[in-house]
Amino acid sequence: MDRVYPLNLILITLLVKLGVAAAVSSALARARTFQRLLFTEKRKAGETLGLLAFICIPLTLGVWVRVTVPNFLAADISFETTILLGILMGPLSALAGGALLSLPAMLHHEYFSLPFNLAVAFIASSYGRFVEEEEVWSFSPFVDLSIYRWIRRNLREPRFDRQVLLLVLIVGLEICRDWLNRMYPHRLFALSTTNWWVRVAVWACAAMVVGIPLKIWNTIRIEQKLEEQKRLLLEARLDALQRQINPHFLFNTLNSIASLVRFRPEQARELIVKLANILRALLKDHDSYVQLREELNFTDDYLSIEVVRFGADKLKVVKEIDPATLELPVPSMILQPLIENSIKHGLEPRISGGTITIRSRLDGDKLMIEIEDDGVGIAPGRSHSSGVLHQGTGIGMNNVRERLDVLFGDAAIFDVTSRPGRGTRITMEMPTATYDDGETGSTPLPVRSNTRS
């Protein structure tokens, strides 16, 4: 005689099962290791075993609770879990997981649980290999909405719907489980009832228990993809800004060389050699950050070109560098555009030339860098400060300001102070902890705080 559970017990069990599925799925989703293992496209054997352990160990304990605690049936969601393993992890993982989930039931003489779980694993994994990944992740636990969408789509344009196929598979396997439970009492667990509308509720609950983890985990998956897209967008924007500097710098330097070729060919030759060294450095693959020491060395090459063009008596360079700052990382190619701007717009209009002063110091956990000249300054009506730049202030300054904004957001300050006829001072303030080498030794973009609109 098959075992028929009381109607109230079945309804309460269905409600609790939905809560168990949501609670377990949410708890797993909060674990970073689980997220990494679940969303890895090609898992190694150890990673596959780790993911199986994350999913199967707590749910196997749930099966054990069901067979040992009277009338606590909702802890057993092994049937739905086996389906999830099949569509997400493939046949071998699903077979192993289904076998593990059946062990407590087998020990309590439910001998059909093992072959039934293996059959479910095979069918679910076959479905998983047949459909696209996005079709699996978009499966909805809201059965009525799935059916409604299927009917509406097929009325307009009849087509084969793989999501509805998954719904049919889940319901069909649940019906088979109920039939086996009736044919072989106490050999396979199922929520048996003679009430037809309660049977429909049992079938719908099975589909929802499968869909709830997919919805929860897919939300995490989408968030990760959005974060990755955001990171790639920032990298692309930064790369575009870096590429903008190089032609600008090259154009101005070639103009300087052109002015010397006829009258001072030896100096022009010297400039070409130095320019070749600079271009060689630019063409090398480099990270978004370099040590301040390297950035200063690159700047020295550029200044040596300008000193030859202006003359040592007209262009003087003063450095006030705190030795503690030399090993700190700074955005690459960040000083040269500002120095070039000071020379072109500050010192070049003056017949007597002038002095450029480069300073660096630490201010708590901030790195302060200043570029100051004693040139003509910014004309009245074009003064600006606190990073507010107006049209016509040059590619270099706008570029540096925007790169700081991309990399650090509100954590960085770009301030320009100018006194007409007396010079201009550019102050940059940025965090010192800008990157983490990590496992690959690369320098990824830092996390921005309070991103500006």
C-alpha positions in Angstrom: 0.0 0.0 0.0 1.5 3.3 -1.0 1.8 6.0 1.6 -0.5 9.0 1.2 0.5 12.1 3.3 -2.2 14.4 4.9 -3.2 17.3 2.7 -2.2 19.9 5.2 1.3 18.3 5.6 1.8 18.4 1.9 0.9 22.0 1.5 3.1 23.1 4.4 5.9 21.0 3.0 5.6 22.7 -0.4 5.8 26.1 1.1 8.8 25.2 3.3 10.6 23.6 0.3 10.5 26.9 -1.5 12.0 28.6 1.5 14.7 25.9 1.8 15.6 26.3 -1.9 15.8 30.1 -1.5 17.8 30.0 1.7 20.3 27.5 0.6 20.8 29.2 -2.8 21.2 32.6 -1.2 23.7 31.2 1.4 25.8 29.6 -1.4 25.7 32.7 -3.5 27.3 34.8 -0.8 30.4 32.7 -0.8 33.0 34.1 -3.2 34.6 30.7 -3.7 31.2 29.2 -4.8 30.7 32.1 -7.2 34.1 31.5 -8.8 33.6 27.8 -9.1 30.0 28.1 -10.4 30.8 30.6 -13.1 34.1 29.1 -14.3 33.6 28.0 -17.9 36.2 25.2 -17.9 36.7 23.7 -14.4 39.5 21.5 -13.4 38.8 18.2 -11.6 39.5 19.8 -8.2 37.2 22.7 -8.9 34.4 20.4 -10.0 34.7 18.4 -6.8 34.7 21.6 -4.8 31.5 22.8 -6.5 29.8 19.4 -5.9 30.8 19.6 -2.2 29.3 23.1 -1.9 26.0 22.0 -3.3 25.6 18.3 -2.3 27.0 18.2 1.3 24.3 20.4 2.9 21.5 19.0 0.7 22.6 15.4 1.5 22.2 16.3 5.2 18.7 17.5 4.2 17.9 14.1 2.9 19.2 12.5 6.1 17.0 14.9 8.2 13.9 13.9 6.1 14.4 10.2 6.7 15.2 10.6 10.5 12.8 13.4 11.6 9.1 12.5 11.3 7.0 14.7 9.0 10.0 17.0 8.2 9.8 16.4 4.5 10.8 19.8 3.1 14.5 19.3 3.8 14.7 16.8 1.0 15.2 18.6 -2.4 17.5 16.0 -3.8 15.3 15.5 -6.9 15.5 19.2 -7.9 19.2 19.4 -7.0 20.0 16.5 -9.3 18.3 18.3 -12.1 20.3 21.5 -11.4 23.5 19.5 -11.4 22.6 18.0 -14.7 21.8 21.2 -16.6 24.7 23.2 -15.0 27.6 20.8 -14.6 27.1 18.0 -17.1 26.6 14.2 -16.9 29.5 13.0 -14.7 29.0 15.6 -12.1 25.3 15.1 -12.0 25.7 11.3 -11.7 28.1 11.7 -8.9 26.0 14.3 -7.1 22.8 12.2 -7.6 24.5 9.2 -6.1 25.7 11.1 -3.1 22.3 12.6 -2.5 20.7 9.2 -2.5 22.9 7.7 0.1 20.9 8.6 3.2 17.7 7.3 1.5 19.5 4.1 0.5 20.6 3.5 4.1 16.9 3.7 5.1 15.8 1.1 2.5 14.6 3.4 -0.2 16.5 1.4 -2.8 15.0 3.0 -5.8 16.4 6.4 -4.9 19.8 5.7 -6.4 18.7 4.4 -9.9 16.0 7.1 -10.0 18.5 9.9 -9.2 20.9 8.5 -11.8 18.2 8.5 -14.5 17.2 12.1 -13.6 20.9 13.1 -13.8 21.3 11.6 -17.2 18.1 13.2 -18.6 18.9 16.6 -17.1 22.4 16.6 -18.4 21.2 15.6 -21.9 18.9 18.6 -21.8 21.8 20.8 -20.6 24.0 19.8 -23.6 21.1 20.4 -26.0 20.3 24.0 -25.1 22.3 27.2 -25.0 23.6 28.5 -21.6 21.4 31.6 -21.6 18.3 29.5 -22.1 19.2 27.6 -18.9 19.9 30.7 -16.9 16.7 32.4 -18.0 14.4 29.6 -16.8 11.8 31.2 -14.6 10.5 29.7 -11.3 7.2 31.4 -12.0 5.5 28.6 -13.9 2.4 30.5 -14.8 4.4 33.3 -16.4 6.5 30.8 -18.3 3.4 29.2 -19.8 1.8 32.6 -20.5 5.0 33.8 -22.4 5.2 30.5 -24.3 1.5 30.8 -25.5 1.9 34.5 -26.4 5.1 33.9 -28.4 3.8 30.8 -30.2 0.5 32.6 -31.2 2.6 35.2 -33.0 5.3 32.9 -34.3 5.2 29.2 -33.6 8.6 27.8 -32.6 10.2 25.2 -30.3 10.7 26.6 -26.8 13.5 24.9 -24.8 12.5 26.6 -21.6 9.0 25.1 -21.7 10.8 21.8 -22.5 12.6 22.0 -19.2 9.3 22.7 -17.4 7.8 19.6 -19.1 10.8 17.5 -18.2 10.6 18.5 -14.5 6.9 17.8 -14.4 7.3 14.5 -16.3 10.0 13.3 -13.9 8.0 14.3 -10.9 5.0 12.3 -12.2 7.3 9.3 -12.8 8.6 9.6 -9.2 5.0 9.7 -7.9 4.1 6.6 -10.0 7.1 4.7 -8.7 6.2 5.6 -5.2 2.8 4.2 -5.7 4.0 1.0 -7.4 6.8 0.4 -4.9 5.8 1.9 -1.5 8.7 2.9 0.8 11.3 2.3 -1.9 11.3 5.9 -3.3 10.2 9.1 -1.6 7.5 11.3 -3.1 4.7 13.5 -1.9 1.8 11.3 -2.8 -1.8 12.4 -2.7 -5.1 11.5 -4.2 -6.1 15.1 -4.6 -5.5 16.2 -8.2 -5.1 19.9 -7.6 -2.6 19.2 -4.8 -0.7 17.0 -7.3 -0.5 19.9 -9.7 0.8 22.0 -6.9 3.5 19.4 -6.2 4.5 19.4 -9.9 4.6 23.2 -10.0 6.7 23.3 -6.8 9.3 21.1 -8.3 9.7 23.4 -11.2 9.9 26.4 -8.9 12.5 24.8 -6.6 14.7 24.3 -9.8 14.0 27.8 -11.0 14.7 29.7 -7.7 18.5 28.8 -7.5 18.8 29.6 -11.2 17.3 33.1 -10.7 19.4 33.9 -7.6 22.6 32.7 -9.1 21.9 34.3 -12.5 21.5 37.6 -10.7 25.0 37.3 -9.3 26.2 36.2 -12.7 24.7 39.3 -14.4 26.2 41.5 -11.7 29.7 40.0 -12.3 29.3 40.5 -16.1 28.3 44.2 -15.5 31.3 44.7 -13.3 33.6 43.1 -15.9 32.0 45.3 -18.7 32.5 48.4 -16.5 36.2 47.5 -15.9 36.8 46.9 -19.6 35.1 50.2 -20.4 37.4 52.1 -18.0 40.4 50.3 -19.4 39.4 51.2 -23.0 38.7 54.8 -22.0 42.1 55.0 -20.3 43.9 53.4 -23.2 42.2 56.0 -25.5 43.4 58.8 -23.3 47.0 57.4 -23.3 47.0 57.1 -27.1 45.8 60.7 -27.3 48.9 62.0 -25.6 51.5 60.3 -27.8 50.5 61.9 -31.2 50.2 65.3 -29.4 53.7 64.9 -27.9 55.2 63.7 -31.2 53.7 66.5 -33.2 55.2 69.2 -30.9 58.6 67.5 -30.7 58.8 67.1 -34.5 58.0 70.8 -34.8 60.9 71.5 -32.5 63.2 69.4 -34.5 62.1 71.0 -37.8 63.0 74.5 -36.4 66.6 73.3 -35.8 67.3 71.2 -38.9 68.6 74.1 -41.2 70.5 76.2 -38.7 71.6 73.7 -36.0 71.8 70.3 -37.7 73.9 68.7 -34.9 71.4 69.7 -32.3 68.6 68.5 -34.5 70.4 65.1 -34.8 70.8 65.0 -31.0 67.1 65.7 -30.7 66.2 62.9 -33.1 68.3 60.4 -31.1 66.6 61.4 -27.9 63.1 61.3 -29.6 63.9 57.8 -30.8 64.7 56.7 -27.2 61.4 58.2 -26.0 59.4 56.5 -28.8 61.1 53.2 -28.1 59.9 53.5 -24.5 56.4 54.5 -25.6 56.1 51.6 -28.0 56.8 49.0 -25.2 53.9 47.4 -23.5 53.4 49.0 -20.2 50.9 49.0 -17.4 48.6 51.8 -16.4 51.0 52.6 -13.5 54.7 53.0 -13.2 56.9 54.0 -10.3 57.4 57.7 -9.9 61.1 57.1 -10.5 60.4 55.7 -14.0 58.0 58.6 -14.8 60.7 61.1 -13.8 63.3 59.4 -16.0 60.9 59.6 -18.9 60.3 63.2 -18.2 64.1 63.9 -18.1 64.3 62.6 -21.7 61.6 65.0 -22.8 63.2 67.9 -20.9 66.6 67.3 -22.4 64.9 67.8 -25.8 63.4 71.1 -24.7 66.6 72.3 -23.1 68.4 71.8 -26.4 65.7 73.7 -28.2 65.4 76.6 -25.8 69.0 76.7 -24.6 70.3 75.9 -21.1 70.3 79.5 -20.2 66.5 80.0 -20.9 65.0 76.7 -19.6 65.9 75.6 -16.1 64.5 72.6 -14.3 64.4 72.3 -10.5 63.4 69.1 -8.7 62.3 68.9 -5.1 61.5 65.2 -4.9 60.9 63.4 -1.6 62.9 60.2 -1.8 60.1 58.3 -0.1 57.9 58.9 -3.1 60.2 57.5 -5.8 59.0 53.9 -5.5 55.3 54.9 -5.4 53.1 54.0 -8.4 51.7 56.8 -10.4 49.6 56.8 -13.7 52.0 56.5 -16.6 52.7 59.4 -18.8 51.1 61.9 -16.4 54.0 64.4 -15.8 55.1 65.0 -19.4 51.9 66.6 -20.7 51.8 69.0 -17.8 55.5 70.0 -18.2 54.9 70.4 -22.0 51.9 72.6 -21.2 54.0 74.8 -18.8 56.7 75.2 -21.5 54.4 75.9 -24.4 51.9 78.2 -22.7 53.9 79.5 -19.8 57.6 79.9 -20.7 57.7 80.0 -24.5 55.8 83.3 -24.7 58.5 84.9 -22.5 61.7 86.0 -24.3 63.8 85.2 -21.3 62.4 81.7 -20.7 62.0 80.6 -17.1 62.1 77.8 -14.6 60.0 74.7 -14.2 59.9 73.2 -10.7 58.8 69.6 -10.1 57.8 68.6 -6.5 56.6 65.5 -4.8 55.8 64.7 -1.2 53.6 62.5 1.0 50.7 63.9 2.8 49.3 61.1 5.0 48.1 58.4 2.6 48.1 60.8 -0.3 50.8 61.5 -2.9 51.2 65.2 -3.8 52.8 66.2 -7.1 53.3 69.8 -8.2 54.4 71.2 -11.5 55.1 75.0 -11.2 56.5 77.5 -13.7 57.3 81.2 -13.5 55.9 82.0 -16.9 53.2 84.3 -18.2 50.4 82.5 -16.3 46.8 82.2 -17.6 45.2 85.3 -19.0 42.4 87.0 -17.1 39.0 85.4 -18.0 40.6 81.9 -18.3 41.6 81.4 -14.7 40.5 78.1 -13.2 41.1 75.9 -10.2 40.0 72.7 -8.5 40.2 70.8 -11.7 37.7 73.0 -13.6 39.2 73.4 -17.0 37.9 75.6 -19.8 38.1 75.1 -23.5 41.4 76.1 -24.9 43.6 75.1 -21.9 45.2 72.4 -24.0 45.0 68.7 -24.7 47.6 67.8 -22.0 45.9 69.3 -19.0 42.4 68.0 -19.9 43.8 64.6 -20.6 45.6 64.3 -17.3 42.5 65.5 -15.4 40.3 63.0 -17.2 42.7 60.1 -16.6 42.8 60.9 -12.9 39.0 61.0 -12.9 38.9 57.6 -14.6 41.4 56.0 -12.3 40.5 57.5 -8.9 37.2 59.4 -9.2 36.7 61.8 -6.2 39.7 60.3 -4.4 42.0 62.4 -6.6 42.4 66.2 -6.8 43.6 68.2 -9.8 44.0 71.9 -9.0 45.4 74.7 -11.2 46.4 78.0 -9.6 47.6 80.8 -11.9 48.7 84.4 -11.4 48.9 86.3 -14.6 52.5 87.4 -15.3 53.9 85.4 -12.4 53.3 81.7 -13.3 51.1 78.7 -12.9 51.1 75.9 -10.4 49.4 72.5 -11.1 48.8 70.3 -8.0 47.8 66.7 -8.2 46.8 64.6 -5.2 46.1 60.9 -5.5 45.9 57.8 -3.2 49.2 56.0 -2.6 47.7 52.5 -2.5 46.7 52.4 -6.2 47.1 48.8 -7.2 47.6 45.3 -6.0 50.0 42.9 -7.9 47.7 39.9 -7.2 48.4 36.5 -8.7 49.4 37.6 -12.1 51.7 40.5 -11.3 49.7 42.9 -13.3 48.4 46.3 -12.3 44.6 46.4 -12.7 42.6 49.5 -12.4 41.9 50.5 -8.8 38.4 50.6 -7.3 37.0 54.0 -7.7 35.1 55.7 -4.9 32.2 58.1 -5.3 32.3 58.0 -9.1 31.6 61.4 -10.6 28.7 61.7 -13.0 
